[in-house]
Amino acid sequence: MINQHLQTARLPMGVSQQKFLEETTLQAIAELQDFIAQHPDGREVRKALAVKLVYQGYLYDEIQTILDVSRGSITGWKH
């Protein structure tokens, strides 16, 4: 999801790459939170939550423990 934002977006004048990345990450997290709130399907919520946790800085090992999912699943869902 965040990769889509980064591939199609251009840096506005005067905005640093770090600030842009932070803003884009926050936007992706907000979109994931909205998705989680609107979808009752547990499988889809688990996927979205895993991606959200990645963007929030959790390690894959932590996400595996929290959600009881494989590292490969997390990697696949993130893309």
Secondary structure as UniProt FT lines:
FT   HELIX           2..8
FT   TURN            13..14
FT   HELIX           17..38
FT   HELIX           42..55
FT   TURN            56..57
FT   HELIX           60..67
FT   HELIX           71..78
//
